[in-house]
């Protein structure tokens, strides 16, 4: 699959052949859904917690006499039926992560890349090298290119000046090739990958 390569100033810089096994698949929503669920579950903090009746802070004194009240026989205000009492079977801190094989995760990334290519939302940049890390310069280039919610994937390392310029720019996110993931790709309207990023992704996913 052949696609055009552009520069940051929107001028053409030739073309590149994309691997059909990575960028030319027919995207499957079920695969993308499973990988995104795995990502979000792994990222979930799982710090939710409640106090049981043995953990709440309350007096241990019997609340009223056993007999003669005409009511139920209670011995503790910590019981779950009382206000400020303990919680029965409430959430405790735990990990929400579940297993997903490396092959399936790689397949999910291929389908995410293919989905962007099929939708016409994939752009290949020659490089993202900038002489100085000025946000105003990058903001102007992004506006001229018509990018709004964009994810930019570079090679093994992101150009330092470009990363600095993009840091305060709303709607522009930058990742090295190893950071490329299904959730971030699908969340943005446009996916921009440098030539170095294409090479790194193809080497990673073969």
N, C-alpha and C positions, 0 to 999 in steps of 0.2 A: 504494500500500500504506500503510494507516494504522496507526500504532502509538502507544501511550501514552507520555507524557513524565512523568518523575518528578523530584523534588528529592532532594538528599542526605539529607534526613530521611525519605525514602520516601513523602512525601505526593505526591498527583497534581498535575500542572501542565498538564493539557490533553492534546492529541494533536498528531501531526505526520504529514504525508504524505511518505512516502519514495519516491524515484524507482524505479520497477520495473526500469528499465534498469541500475540499479546494485545495488539490494538485492533484486530479484525474479527473478534469473536462476536457472537450474537448474545448480548447481555441478558443474564437471567436474574430476575428480581429475587428469587428464593435464595440464591447463592449470596448475593449482596446483602440481603436481610440477615442471614446467619452470621456473616462476618461482622457486620455493624453491631449486631446484638452482642457478639463476643467482645468486641472492642469496648462498648459502653459498659458492659457488666464488669469487665476487668478494671475500668476506670472508676467504678462506683466505690465510694469511700467505705461503706458498710459500718459506719461508726454509730448507728442507731442503737439506743440502749434504754431499757426501763428498769425500775427497781422492783424486786420481788418483795414479798412480805417480810423476808428475813433481812432485807437491806434498807427498808424505809426507816426514817428517824421518827420514832414515836414512843410513848411510854409503854412499858410492858405490864403495867398494872391492869388487873381485871376491871373492865369498864363498869360493871354493876354486878350485884349479887346473882348467884346461880338460880335461885328459886324465888318465887313470889312476885315477880315483876309482870307476869302475864305475857312476856315477850320471849323471843328466841334466846337460847343460852349462848351468850358470847363471852369470850375471854380476852379478845385483843382488838384494838382499833386498827391494827395493821391488816386485818382481813380485807380481801379484795372488794367486798361489798360496801365498804365504808369509804367516804371521801378521804383522800390522802393515803388510802391503804395501798398495799402492794399490787402489782399487775401480774395476772396469771398468763403464762406462756407469751410474754411480750417479746419484742425483738432484742437480740443481743448482738454485740459486735461480731461480725463475720465477713469473710470474703465472698463476694458475689461471682467471682471468676469461675469460668468453666472451660473445659478443654476443647480445643479445635486444632486439628492437625496442621502442620506446616504446609502440606500440599494444598489443603483446602483454603488456607489463608492466602497463599500465592495465587490460587485460582480466583479468589475473590478480588484481588488486586488487578488481575488481568481483565476481569469483567468490568471493573470500575473504569479502567483506562479505555476499554473498548466502548463503554457507554458514552464517555465524553467524546471519543472520536466519531462515533456514529451520530451523535447529536450535533456535531459541528462545533463543539465547544473546546476542542483541543487545538492549541497553538504551539508551534515549535519556534523557539528563539535561538539565534546563533549563540549568544552568551548574555550574561547579565553583569559584565564587568563595567564598573563606573570609576571615573578618575577621582571623584570626591563623594563622600557620603552625605549629599544634600537632599533632604526630603522634598524640597520645592522642585528640584530637577526631575526627580522620579514621579512626583505628583503630576507634573505637566505631561510627561511621556505617557503615563497611565491614562490621563484624561483624553489625550489625542488618540490613543489606541482604543478608547471606549470600554476599558475594563472597569467593572464595578466591584463585584465580589469575586476575587481571583486568588487562586493558589498557584504559586510559582515553585517548581521543583528544579533544583540545580543538580550538579554532579556530587562527588564525594564531599565537597566543601562548598559552602555558599560564599561568594565574593564579599569580603568584609565591608567595603563601602556600600554595596547594594543592600546588605542586611541592615546597616546603620540607617540608610535612607528610607527603607521600608518599615522600620521599627515603629514609627509614629504615624504611619499612613493607614487610615481606616479602610478596611475592605481588601487589603493586600497582605497575604501571608506567604512566607518563604520557608521551604524545607529542603534539606539535603536529600539525595536519592534514597538513603537508608530510612529516612523518616516518612517516606511516601506511604499512605495508608488509605483504606477504603472510605472511612468516615469523612476525613478531611477533603478527599477528592469529590465525593458526592455532595458535600455541604456547600461547595462554591459553584457559582454559575459558570466560571471559565477556568480551565486548567491550562497552565503554561509550563512547558518543559523545555529546558535548554538542550542543545545537542549533546552536551556532556551528560545531562540527566537521562536522555534517551538511551545512550550507550550503557550507562550504569544500570538502568532498569532492565534493559534487555539481557545484560550479563547476569543480573540477580534472578530473573524469572525464567531463564532457560533451563 
